[in-house]
């Protein structure tokens, strides 16, 4: 088989795995064929190959479900995954685009911890150190963390719907921030990426531009962590 044919076969096999959605316990051969747009004969050959390697499992009624191999690979990925391998480079991209400081916050009990930080190149900027512990009572990243940990109320409903939070002078009267969520496996919140700086600059900035940049990079980081970026209504 040619290299091109080999790549095409791999692409088709992966397309078959991608056909399974969160709600699918199993799919018939007909359903699989319709979703991927392949002939039944082609779909069956690919499914049988995936079954031999543990990626699919055929049930007694002839339908297919995901096999144990994806779970094994996912556990390996989680075991060896380190935020330091991914998050700082994402923060650097955000800082390059927006010229404001970017931080990645996680929740630790009733506090938020700055796990990673990249400072703005500008002379006037806010100051937060990696490892800093801040309250969950104020700040854009705090609002995001609470919203996606199930806190109720109109404010948190809006954050969940819009996928971002804004704070102007809450924690410090001279600073401001905009934060967005990052998701991991099973749509659990991994943390929040926050862009922060002097309040006077944020009052003049187009919030929509910052949110657009944050959404783009938070989506990419969520996918790297095994999460899925929500579709806004």
Secondary structure as a PSIPRED ss2 file (coil, helix, strand):
# PSIPRED VFORMAT (PSIPRED V4.0)

   1 X C   1.000  0.000  0.000
   2 X C   1.000  0.000  0.000
   3 X H   0.000  1.000  0.000
   4 X H   0.000  1.000  0.000
   5 X H   0.000  1.000  0.000
   6 X H   0.000  1.000  0.000
   7 X H   0.000  1.000  0.000
   8 X H   0.000  1.000  0.000
   9 X H   0.000  1.000  0.000
  10 X H   0.000  1.000  0.000
  11 X H   0.000  1.000  0.000
  12 X H   0.000  1.000  0.000
  13 X H   0.000  1.000  0.000
  14 X H   0.000  1.000  0.000
  15 X H   0.000  1.000  0.000
  16 X H   0.000  1.000  0.000
  17 X H   0.000  1.000  0.000
  18 X H   0.000  1.000  0.000
  19 X C   1.000  0.000  0.000
  20 X C   1.000  0.000  0.000
  21 X C   1.000  0.000  0.000
  22 X C   1.000  0.000  0.000
  23 X C   1.000  0.000  0.000
  24 X C   1.000  0.000  0.000
  25 X C   1.000  0.000  0.000
  26 X C   1.000  0.000  0.000
  27 X E   0.000  0.000  1.000
  28 X C   1.000  0.000  0.000
  29 X H   0.000  1.000  0.000
  30 X H   0.000  1.000  0.000
  31 X H   0.000  1.000  0.000
  32 X H   0.000  1.000  0.000
  33 X H   0.000  1.000  0.000
  34 X H   0.000  1.000  0.000
  35 X H   0.000  1.000  0.000
  36 X H   0.000  1.000  0.000
  37 X C   1.000  0.000  0.000
  38 X C   1.000  0.000  0.000
  39 X C   1.000  0.000  0.000
  40 X H   0.000  1.000  0.000
  41 X H   0.000  1.000  0.000
  42 X H   0.000  1.000  0.000
  43 X H   0.000  1.000  0.000
  44 X H   0.000  1.000  0.000
  45 X H   0.000  1.000  0.000
  46 X H   0.000  1.000  0.000
  47 X H   0.000  1.000  0.000
  48 X H   0.000  1.000  0.000
  49 X H   0.000  1.000  0.000
  50 X H   0.000  1.000  0.000
  51 X H   0.000  1.000  0.000
  52 X H   0.000  1.000  0.000
  53 X C   1.000  0.000  0.000
  54 X C   1.000  0.000  0.000
  55 X C   1.000  0.000  0.000
  56 X E   0.000  0.000  1.000
  57 X E   0.000  0.000  1.000
  58 X E   0.000  0.000  1.000
  59 X C   1.000  0.000  0.000
  60 X C   1.000  0.000  0.000
  61 X C   1.000  0.000  0.000
  62 X C   1.000  0.000  0.000
  63 X C   1.000  0.000  0.000
  64 X E   0.000  0.000  1.000
  65 X E   0.000  0.000  1.000
  66 X E   0.000  0.000  1.000
  67 X C   1.000  0.000  0.000
  68 X C   1.000  0.000  0.000
  69 X H   0.000  1.000  0.000
  70 X H   0.000  1.000  0.000
  71 X H   0.000  1.000  0.000
  72 X H   0.000  1.000  0.000
  73 X H   0.000  1.000  0.000
  74 X H   0.000  1.000  0.000
  75 X H   0.000  1.000  0.000
  76 X H   0.000  1.000  0.000
  77 X H   0.000  1.000  0.000
  78 X H   0.000  1.000  0.000
  79 X H   0.000  1.000  0.000
  80 X H   0.000  1.000  0.000
  81 X C   1.000  0.000  0.000
  82 X C   1.000  0.000  0.000
  83 X H   0.000  1.000  0.000
  84 X H   0.000  1.000  0.000
  85 X H   0.000  1.000  0.000
  86 X C   1.000  0.000  0.000
  87 X H   0.000  1.000  0.000
  88 X H   0.000  1.000  0.000
  89 X H   0.000  1.000  0.000
  90 X H   0.000  1.000  0.000
  91 X H   0.000  1.000  0.000
  92 X H   0.000  1.000  0.000
  93 X H   0.000  1.000  0.000
  94 X H   0.000  1.000  0.000
  95 X H   0.000  1.000  0.000
  96 X H   0.000  1.000  0.000
  97 X H   0.000  1.000  0.000
  98 X H   0.000  1.000  0.000
  99 X C   1.000  0.000  0.000
 100 X C   1.000  0.000  0.000
 101 X E   0.000  0.000  1.000
 102 X E   0.000  0.000  1.000
 103 X E   0.000  0.000  1.000
 104 X E   0.000  0.000  1.000
 105 X E   0.000  0.000  1.000
 106 X E   0.000  0.000  1.000
 107 X E   0.000  0.000  1.000
 108 X E   0.000  0.000  1.000
 109 X C   1.000  0.000  0.000
 110 X C   1.000  0.000  0.000
 111 X E   0.000  0.000  1.000
 112 X E   0.000  0.000  1.000
 113 X E   0.000  0.000  1.000
 114 X E   0.000  0.000  1.000
 115 X E   0.000  0.000  1.000
 116 X E   0.000  0.000  1.000
 117 X E   0.000  0.000  1.000
 118 X E   0.000  0.000  1.000
 119 X C   1.000  0.000  0.000
 120 X C   1.000  0.000  0.000
 121 X C   1.000  0.000  0.000
 122 X C   1.000  0.000  0.000
 123 X C   1.000  0.000  0.000
 124 X C   1.000  0.000  0.000
 125 X C   1.000  0.000  0.000
 126 X C   1.000  0.000  0.000
 127 X C   1.000  0.000  0.000
 128 X C   1.000  0.000  0.000
 129 X C   1.000  0.000  0.000
 130 X C   1.000  0.000  0.000
 131 X C   1.000  0.000  0.000
 132 X C   1.000  0.000  0.000
 133 X E   0.000  0.000  1.000
 134 X E   0.000  0.000  1.000
 135 X E   0.000  0.000  1.000
 136 X C   1.000  0.000  0.000
 137 X C   1.000  0.000  0.000
 138 X C   1.000  0.000  0.000
 139 X C   1.000  0.000  0.000
 140 X H   0.000  1.000  0.000
 141 X H   0.000  1.000  0.000
 142 X H   0.000  1.000  0.000
 143 X H   0.000  1.000  0.000
 144 X H   0.000  1.000  0.000
 145 X H   0.000  1.000  0.000
 146 X H   0.000  1.000  0.000
 147 X H   0.000  1.000  0.000
 148 X C   1.000  0.000  0.000
 149 X C   1.000  0.000  0.000
 150 X C   1.000  0.000  0.000
 151 X C   1.000  0.000  0.000
 152 X C   1.000  0.000  0.000
 153 X C   1.000  0.000  0.000
 154 X H   0.000  1.000  0.000
 155 X H   0.000  1.000  0.000
 156 X H   0.000  1.000  0.000
 157 X H   0.000  1.000  0.000
 158 X H   0.000  1.000  0.000
 159 X H   0.000  1.000  0.000
 160 X H   0.000  1.000  0.000
 161 X H   0.000  1.000  0.000
 162 X H   0.000  1.000  0.000
 163 X C   1.000  0.000  0.000
 164 X C   1.000  0.000  0.000
 165 X E   0.000  0.000  1.000
 166 X E   0.000  0.000  1.000
 167 X E   0.000  0.000  1.000
 168 X E   0.000  0.000  1.000
 169 X C   1.000  0.000  0.000
 170 X C   1.000  0.000  0.000
 171 X C   1.000  0.000  0.000
 172 X C   1.000  0.000  0.000
 173 X C   1.000  0.000  0.000
 174 X C   1.000  0.000  0.000
 175 X E   0.000  0.000  1.000
 176 X E   0.000  0.000  1.000
 177 X E   0.000  0.000  1.000
 178 X E   0.000  0.000  1.000
 179 X E   0.000  0.000  1.000
 180 X E   0.000  0.000  1.000
 181 X E   0.000  0.000  1.000
 182 X E   0.000  0.000  1.000
 183 X E   0.000  0.000  1.000
 184 X E   0.000  0.000  1.000
 185 X H   0.000  1.000  0.000
 186 X H   0.000  1.000  0.000
 187 X H   0.000  1.000  0.000
 188 X C   1.000  0.000  0.000
 189 X E   0.000  0.000  1.000
 190 X E   0.000  0.000  1.000
 191 X E   0.000  0.000  1.000
 192 X E   0.000  0.000  1.000
 193 X E   0.000  0.000  1.000
 194 X E   0.000  0.000  1.000
 195 X E   0.000  0.000  1.000
 196 X E   0.000  0.000  1.000
 197 X E   0.000  0.000  1.000
 198 X E   0.000  0.000  1.000
 199 X H   0.000  1.000  0.000
 200 X H   0.000  1.000  0.000
 201 X H   0.000  1.000  0.000
 202 X H   0.000  1.000  0.000
 203 X C   1.000  0.000  0.000
 204 X C   1.000  0.000  0.000
 205 X C   1.000  0.000  0.000
 206 X C   1.000  0.000  0.000
 207 X H   0.000  1.000  0.000
 208 X H   0.000  1.000  0.000
 209 X H   0.000  1.000  0.000
 210 X H   0.000  1.000  0.000
 211 X H   0.000  1.000  0.000
 212 X H   0.000  1.000  0.000
 213 X H   0.000  1.000  0.000
 214 X H   0.000  1.000  0.000
 215 X H   0.000  1.000  0.000
 216 X H   0.000  1.000  0.000
 217 X H   0.000  1.000  0.000
 218 X H   0.000  1.000  0.000
 219 X H   0.000  1.000  0.000
 220 X H   0.000  1.000  0.000
 221 X H   0.000  1.000  0.000
 222 X H   0.000  1.000  0.000
 223 X H   0.000  1.000  0.000
 224 X H   0.000  1.000  0.000
 225 X C   1.000  0.000  0.000
 226 X E   0.000  0.000  1.000
 227 X C   1.000  0.000  0.000
 228 X C   1.000  0.000  0.000
 229 X C   1.000  0.000  0.000
 230 X C   1.000  0.000  0.000
 231 X C   1.000  0.000  0.000
 232 X C   1.000  0.000  0.000
 233 X C   1.000  0.000  0.000
